[in-house]
């Protein structure tokens, strides 16, 4: 599993800036949402702006999901 530059808050472990593994960025209701897992396999999500999302996709940090 490749780590990306995307970090998110883990609700289960209550820790901030946890690296997201294999993120997929979807567009839902005009918002860019990255979903993935942490190292322990817990699901995570992060909402980001359009420019940040496009930068992560361009750099190969994330894959495009639905809504593009």
C-alpha positions in Angstrom: 0.0 0.0 0.0 1.3 3.4 -0.9 1.1 6.3 1.4 0.0 9.7 0.0 0.3 13.3 0.9 -3.3 13.3 2.1 -3.9 13.2 5.9 -7.1 13.0 7.8 -8.6 12.8 11.3 -9.1 9.2 12.5 -12.4 9.1 14.4 -11.7 5.6 15.8 -8.3 6.4 17.2 -9.0 10.1 17.8 -5.7 11.2 16.2 -5.0 14.1 13.8 -3.0 14.1 10.6 -3.0 10.3 10.0 -1.6 9.4 6.6 -4.3 8.0 4.2 -3.5 4.8 2.3 -4.7 4.4 -1.3 -7.1 7.4 -1.4 -9.8 7.9 -4.0 -11.2 11.4 -4.6 -14.9 11.6 -5.4 -17.0 14.6 -6.1 -20.3 14.7 -4.3 -22.6 17.7 -4.2 -19.7 19.9 -5.5 -17.3 18.8 -2.7 -14.1 16.9 -3.2 -14.0 14.0 -0.7 -10.9 11.7 -0.4 -11.7 8.3 1.1 -9.2 5.7 2.1 -7.8 3.7 5.0 -5.2 4.2 7.7 -2.4 1.7 8.5 -4.7 -0.3 10.8 -7.4 -0.6 8.1 -9.9 1.9 9.6 -11.9 3.9 7.0 -11.1 7.6 6.7 -12.4 10.6 4.8 -11.2 14.1 4.2 -12.9 17.0 2.5 -10.7 19.3 0.4 -10.9 22.1 -2.1 -10.8 21.7 -5.9 -7.2 22.9 -6.3 -5.9 20.6 -3.6 -7.8 17.6 -5.0 -6.5 18.3 -8.5 -3.0 18.7 -7.2 -3.1 15.3 -5.4 -4.4 13.6 -8.6 -1.8 15.3 -10.8 1.0 14.2 -8.5 -0.3 10.6 -8.4 -1.1 10.7 -4.7 -4.8 9.8 -5.3 -7.0 8.2 -7.9 -10.1 9.8 -9.5 -13.3 8.4 -8.3 -16.9 9.1 -9.3 -18.2 12.5 -10.3 -15.3 13.8 -12.3 
